[in-house]
Amino acid sequence: MISFSKRFITVFALLSLSGFVAAQGQKIEEGFDYRILPIAQPVETKGKVEVIEFFWYGCPHCYDFEPELSSWVKRQPKDVVFKRVPVAFRDDFMPHSQLFYALEAMGKGDALNEKVMYAMHKENKRLLTEPEIADWVASQGIDRNTFLATYRSFAVISKARAAKQMAEAYRIDGVPTIVMQGKYVTSPSIAGTKAKAILVMDYLEEKIRKNKYKQ
């Protein structure tokens, strides 16, 4: 009798759990929680789940979403490729894109991206002029002249311009926006909350995997 009860409880728990997962899945709907780009964009790495965050350093919503997004990225398996693409909706925001790619080129992106956001959103720094940007970067222990040479380089400027064109190709009209496998689009704004956006990302990740990473 005790053995039967244990088996019954175990089976009931599994059924309840599977029902919960199914219910969760049913709540994630195309057109409501995510949308599909009319023209899929090519992925850079075949046989992987590609995840792109389009963001802007000066966006308060990007800063607010950063803790949840970073936690999500850290728990992903090896078949998930994550990258960030800075968006400059105005020409005077291009210095932020250059800053992003300059830090990336110097191998300092992972260490300083969140600090850039903190400086802008908590310390009221705008970081829009070259002298202000260079001063801040130097305050982080990076050689000012080395940074400026990288910041002004053809490679960095080209990447910043390419990022703007990429955002246009992906039809990005707000940030933060997550695009998965070159076509699935979601965000806290689209999904309704940050937590729901993360659930949608998990859902899309499994969907992509089940489709064998096809676009």
Number of C-alpha atoms within 10 A of each C-alpha: 6 7 8 9 10 11 12 12 12 12 12 12 12 12 12 12 12 12 12 12 12 11 11 13 13 9 13 18 12 12 12 12 22 21 16 15 15 9 11 14 16 11 18 11 13 12 13 18 25 21 22 17 22 24 23 25 27 21 15 15 17 20 19 14 17 16 11 13 17 11 11 14 14 8 9 13 9 8 14 17 17 13 10 14 21 26 28 22 16 8 8 10 19 21 19 24 24 24 30 25 25 25 21 17 15 13 11 14 17 10 11 16 15 16 14 25 23 16 16 18 17 10 10 10 16 17 22 15 12 15 12 13 22 20 14 17 20 15 11 11 8 16 13 18 11 12 20 17 12 21 25 14 13 11 14 22 20 12 18 25 15 13 22 20 14 17 19 13 13 18 12 19 12 16 21 24 21 23 23 25 25 21 19 20 27 28 25 21 16 17 22 13 14 19 14 19 25 19 18 24 23 13 15 20 21 14 14 18 16 10 10 12 19 14 14
